[in-house]
Amino acid sequence: MNILESMKTAVSSVLSSKLRAFLTMLGIIIGISSVITIVSIGAGMGNQMEEMWANMGLGNLQVSMSNWGDTVTDRDLLTLDDVQMLGNIPNVRTATATLGNWGYQLRLMDPSETNQANLMGVMPGHDRLVNVQMLYGRYINQMDIDGSTPFAVINDTTAERVFGSVHAGIIGQTVELSSWMAAGIQRFTVVGIKVNPNAEFEAMWPDFINEEVTVPITTLQSLTGQRTVDTIHVASEDPNLMTQVAEDINAALDNSRGTMGNYHIFNPMNFLDQANEQLAMVTLVISGIAAISLLVGGIGVMNIMLVTVTERTREIGIRKSIGARRRDILMQFLIEAVILTFIGGTIGIAIGIGGGRLLGPLMDITPVVNMSSVLLAVGVSCATGLIFGVGPANKASKLDPIEALRYE
């Protein structure tokens, strides 16, 4: 009997007793579907984290002071000149700087009401580093930096609170801020409205997140009388070279000042790697628990195959008596066990994909089904059939043809 005939016989045997076959495959179906669902949701969570970090500047190194002790002098502080120097380091795509200033009150639509606000000074290109999405107008450009213009970019949430709605007509209008640190009112002309990246957090904790008004960094330096910057953001040409770029940045800053250990370089990829490792570990543990169903399913397959061998003892005797070899009988029952688990695995994959698509939206996650996980599931289900089908197949192949023919 060749393999094709064995497969036909196996399929015929499965179809002849559909309910028994389904109950036999149930453990395989539950195990495979659970693993596929968990892995797809885990992959979706991983993608969601990467998107979240991308919106926060994933792939960008953040350079700031790490040592504020007595050894730090004014010449050690970061300036716009350092931005230009770091931008010339090999494998650096671009470098920009930010400067924050807090303690402002932003006048809202009702002139008698104000909200806490922060001024954020930025350079051109900063919007690309942190994936700013503009709704109307433009972002800060080089002319704003050169002229220290009183222009500002606000987010849509701030626009709603100050102007009552979000529309293109806000461009050219003025926002007013006051501070106890500076006399008078600071007025900025709105040149752009962007999407608020913190909208969800603000909805949950409205009292803990201040309004943010983005202005040219040189304008904020003139307003505060300082020439330094808080943070320099450096984008690497290749994310795989970020560690090397970080070392080069540290060396460049230390060499320019003759210092050591005064600067801290934050690499968000390290946090993402740690988060992905923890997510992978959790996914593996839960998948391991779900895989217990595969063990139970495998035992079920072995039991039903032993029953099948007993039921078909006379058939085995007849086949052996007309020339079937031991390996033919062994192959026949092994193929039957593999087909049984393969069908169960296929059903489990379909249910697992459907389960991921059903549970994903409920968890606000877009599940991701990788072809590798599907192929692995198919391989595992077939391997289960082989492993747990060996015993019954071996028993069938060892039957004595004379004794088998006498079996009632």
C-alpha positions in Angstrom: 0.0 0.0 0.0 1.5 3.3 -1.0 1.2 6.6 0.9 -1.6 8.0 -1.3 -3.7 4.9 -0.6 -2.9 5.1 3.1 -4.1 8.7 3.1 -7.3 7.9 1.4 -8.0 5.1 3.9 -7.2 7.4 6.8 -9.6 10.1 5.5 -12.3 7.5 4.9 -11.8 6.2 8.5 -12.1 9.7 9.9 -15.2 10.5 7.9 -16.9 7.2 8.8 -17.1 8.3 12.4 -17.3 12.1 12.4 -18.5 12.6 16.0 -15.8 10.3 17.5 -13.1 12.0 15.3 -14.3 15.5 16.4 -14.2 14.5 20.1 -10.7 13.1 19.5 -9.5 16.3 17.9 -11.1 18.5 20.5 -8.0 18.8 22.7 -5.9 19.6 19.6 -8.4 22.2 18.5 -8.5 23.9 21.9 -4.7 23.8 22.3 -3.9 25.2 18.8 -6.7 27.8 18.8 -5.6 29.1 22.3 -2.0 29.4 21.3 -2.8 31.2 18.0 -5.2 33.6 19.8 -2.6 34.4 22.5 0.3 34.8 20.1 -1.7 37.0 17.7 -2.8 39.3 20.5 0.7 39.3 21.9 2.1 40.3 18.5 -0.6 43.0 18.3 0.4 44.4 21.7 4.0 44.5 20.6 3.1 46.5 17.5 1.0 48.8 19.6 4.0 49.4 21.9 6.2 50.2 19.0 3.7 52.6 17.5 3.4 54.3 20.9 7.1 54.6 21.2 7.3 55.9 17.6 5.0 58.7 18.5 7.2 59.5 21.4 10.4 59.5 19.3 11.4 55.9 19.2 14.8 55.6 17.5 15.9 59.0 18.7 18.6 59.4 21.4 17.9 62.0 24.0 21.0 63.8 25.3 20.8 65.7 28.6 22.9 66.6 31.6 23.5 63.7 34.1 25.8 65.5 36.5 24.7 68.7 38.2 27.4 68.7 40.9 30.0 71.3 41.7 32.2 70.1 38.8 29.7 71.3 36.2 30.3 74.8 34.9 28.3 77.0 32.5 30.6 75.9 29.6 29.5 72.3 30.2 25.8 73.0 29.6 24.2 72.0 26.3 23.8 74.7 23.7 22.6 75.1 20.1 26.3 74.8 19.0 26.3 71.3 20.4 23.3 70.5 18.2 25.3 71.3 15.1 28.4 69.4 16.4 26.3 66.2 17.1 24.6 66.5 13.7 28.0 66.0 12.1 28.8 62.7 13.8 28.9 59.7 11.5 25.6 57.7 11.2 23.6 60.7 12.6 20.6 61.6 10.4 19.6 64.8 12.2 19.8 66.5 15.5 17.5 69.1 17.1 17.0 70.5 20.6 14.2 71.3 22.9 13.9 73.8 25.8 11.0 73.7 28.3 9.7 76.5 30.5 6.9 76.0 33.0 4.7 78.1 35.2 2.5 79.9 32.7 -1.2 80.6 32.6 -2.9 80.3 29.3 -6.0 82.5 28.8 -9.0 80.4 27.6 -12.1 81.3 25.7 -13.5 82.9 28.7 -11.0 85.7 29.5 -11.5 85.2 33.2 -10.4 81.6 33.0 -6.9 80.2 32.6 -5.1 76.8 32.5 -1.6 75.8 33.5 0.6 75.8 30.5 4.1 75.0 29.4 6.2 76.7 26.7 8.2 74.3 24.6 11.0 75.7 22.5 11.8 73.5 19.4 13.9 73.6 16.3 12.9 72.7 12.7 12.8 69.0 12.1 11.6 68.2 15.6 8.1 67.4 14.2 9.6 64.6 12.1 11.5 63.1 15.0 8.4 62.8 17.2 5.9 62.2 14.3 3.8 65.3 14.8 0.6 65.3 12.8 -0.4 68.7 11.6 -4.1 69.5 11.1 -3.8 73.1 9.9 -1.0 75.5 9.2 2.7 74.7 9.6 5.3 73.8 12.1 8.2 75.9 13.4 10.7 76.5 10.5 14.2 77.9 10.2 13.0 81.5 9.5 11.3 81.4 12.9 14.6 80.3 14.5 16.7 83.0 12.7 14.2 85.7 13.5 13.1 84.6 17.0 9.5 85.1 15.9 6.6 85.2 18.3 4.9 82.3 16.5 3.4 79.2 18.1 2.0 75.8 17.3 -0.8 74.5 19.6 -2.6 71.2 19.7 -6.3 70.6 18.8 -7.3 70.2 22.5 -5.8 73.6 23.4 -7.4 75.1 20.3 -10.8 73.8 21.5 -10.4 75.3 24.9 -9.1 78.7 23.8 -11.1 79.3 20.6 -14.1 77.0 21.2 -13.6 74.8 18.2 -10.8 73.5 15.8 -10.7 75.0 12.3 -8.3 76.6 9.9 -9.5 80.1 10.8 -7.5 79.9 14.1 -4.3 80.3 12.1 -3.2 83.9 12.5 -5.0 84.5 15.8 -3.3 85.1 19.1 -2.9 83.1 22.3 -2.0 84.9 25.5 0.1 83.6 28.4 1.1 85.2 31.7 3.7 84.2 34.3 4.7 85.3 37.7 8.3 85.0 36.5 7.9 87.7 33.8 5.9 90.9 33.9 3.1 91.5 31.4 1.4 89.1 28.9 3.2 87.1 26.3 1.3 87.0 23.0 2.0 84.4 20.3 0.5 84.2 16.8 -0.8 80.7 16.0 0.8 79.4 12.8 -0.1 75.7 13.2 -2.5 73.3 14.9 -1.4 69.7 15.5 -3.0 66.5 16.8 -2.7 66.2 20.6 -0.7 63.0 21.2 -1.7 63.0 24.9 -5.5 63.3 24.3 -6.2 59.9 25.9 -4.2 60.7 29.0 -5.7 64.1 29.3 -9.2 62.6 29.1 -8.3 60.3 32.1 -6.3 62.8 34.1 -7.3 66.3 33.0 -5.8 68.0 36.1 -2.3 66.5 35.7 -1.4 67.4 32.1 -0.7 71.1 31.3 -1.5 72.8 28.0 1.6 72.9 25.7 2.4 75.8 23.4 5.3 75.1 21.0 7.4 78.1 20.0 10.8 78.6 18.3 13.6 77.7 20.7 15.4 81.0 20.1 12.2 82.9 21.0 12.0 81.1 24.3 15.7 81.7 25.0 15.2 85.4 24.4 12.1 85.3 26.7 13.9 83.5 29.5 17.4 85.1 29.0 19.2 81.7 28.7 21.4 80.4 26.0 21.3 76.7 26.9 18.9 73.9 25.9 17.4 71.1 28.0 17.6 68.1 25.6 19.3 67.4 22.3 17.4 64.8 20.2 19.6 62.8 17.8 18.2 60.5 15.1 20.4 57.6 13.9 20.6 56.6 10.3 20.2 53.0 11.4 18.4 51.9 14.6 20.9 49.0 14.9 23.7 51.6 15.3 22.1 53.6 18.1 24.4 52.1 20.8 27.5 53.1 18.7 26.1 56.6 18.0 25.4 57.1 21.7 29.0 56.3 22.5 30.2 58.7 19.8 28.0 61.4 21.2 29.3 61.0 24.7 32.9 61.0 23.4 32.3 64.2 21.4 30.7 66.1 24.3 33.4 65.0 26.7 36.2 65.8 24.3 34.8 69.3 23.6 34.7 70.1 27.3 37.5 68.0 28.7 35.0 66.3 31.1 33.8 62.8 31.8 30.4 61.5 32.9 28.5 64.8 32.8 26.0 63.7 30.1 23.2 61.1 30.0 22.0 59.6 26.7 18.6 57.9 26.9 18.0 55.2 24.3 14.3 54.3 24.2 15.1 51.2 22.2 16.4 49.6 25.5 13.1 50.1 27.1 11.3 48.7 24.1 13.5 45.6 24.0 12.9 45.0 27.7 9.1 45.4 27.2 9.2 43.0 24.2 11.2 40.5 26.3 8.7 40.6 29.1 5.7 40.4 26.7 7.4 37.4 25.0 7.9 35.7 28.4 4.3 36.2 29.4 3.1 35.0 26.0 5.3 31.9 26.3 4.0 31.1 29.8 0.4 31.4 28.8 1.0 29.5 25.6 2.7 26.8 27.7 -0.4 26.5 29.8 -2.6 26.4 26.7 -0.3 23.7 25.3 -1.4 21.4 28.0 -4.5 20.9 25.9 -2.2 19.6 23.2 -1.0 16.9 25.6 -4.5 16.0 26.6 -5.4 15.9 22.9 -2.5 13.8 22.1 -3.5 11.3 24.8 -7.0 11.3 23.3 -5.5 10.5 19.8 -3.5 7.7 21.2 -6.5 6.2 23.0 -8.8 6.4 20.0 -6.1 4.9 17.8 -5.7 2.0 20.2 -9.5 1.5 20.0 -9.2 1.7 16.2 -6.5 -1.0 16.1 -8.7 -3.2 18.2 -11.7 -2.6 16.0 -9.8 -3.3 12.8 -7.8 -6.3 14.0 -9.4 -8.6 11.4 -8.7 -6.0 8.7 -5.1 -6.0 9.7 -4.9 -9.8 9.6 -6.4 -9.9 6.1 -4.0 -7.2 4.8 -1.0 -9.1 6.3 -2.2 -12.4 4.9 -2.3 -11.0 1.4 1.2 -9.5 1.6 1.1 -6.3 3.5 4.4 -5.7 5.3 4.8 -4.6 8.9 6.0 -1.1 7.7 2.9 -0.8 5.5 0.6 -1.3 8.5 2.8 1.0 10.6 2.7 3.7 8.0 -1.1 3.3 7.5 -1.9 4.0 11.2 0.7 6.7 11.6 -0.7 8.6 8.6 -4.2 8.2 10.0 -3.1 9.7 13.4 -1.3 12.6 11.6 -4.3 13.4 9.4 -6.5 13.3 12.5 -4.3 15.9 14.3 -3.7 17.9 11.1 -7.5 18.4 10.6 -7.8 19.3 14.3 -4.9 21.7 14.0 -6.4 23.3 10.9 -9.7 23.8 12.6 -7.8 25.2 15.7 -5.9 27.7 13.5 -9.2 29.0 12.0 -10.8 29.3 15.4 -7.6 30.9 16.8 -7.5 33.6 14.1 -11.2 34.2 14.6 -10.8 34.4 18.4 -8.0 36.9 18.0 -10.1 39.1 15.7 -12.9 38.9 18.2 -11.0 39.6 21.3 -8.6 42.1 19.8 -11.1 45.0 19.3 -12.4 44.4 22.8 -8.9 45.0 24.2 -8.3 47.9 21.7 -5.6 45.8 20.0 -5.2 44.8 16.4 -4.1 41.1 16.4 -1.3 40.1 14.2 -1.2 36.5 12.8 2.3 35.6 11.6 2.6 32.9 9.0 5.5 31.5 11.1 3.1 30.8 14.0 0.6 29.2 11.7 3.2 26.9 10.2 4.5 26.1 13.6 0.9 25.2 14.8 0.5 22.9 11.8 3.9 21.3 12.5 3.1 20.9 16.2 -0.3 19.3 15.5 1.3 16.9 13.0 4.1 16.1 15.4 1.5 15.3 18.1 -0.1 12.8 15.7 3.3 11.2 15.0 4.3 11.0 18.7 1.1 9.7 20.1 0.3 7.6 17.1 3.5 5.6 17.2 2.3 3.3 20.0 -0.9 2.2 18.4 0.7 2.0 15.0 3.5 -0.2 16.3 0.9 -2.4 18.1 -1.0 -2.8 14.9 2.1 -3.7 12.9 3.1 -6.4 15.3 -0.2 -8.3 15.2 0.1 -11.9 14.2 -1.9 -12.4 11.0 -3.3 -15.8 12.1 -4.4 -14.5 15.5 -5.8 -11.3 13.9 -7.9 -13.4 11.5 -9.3 -15.4 14.4 -10.2 -12.2 16.3 -14.0 -11.6 16.8 
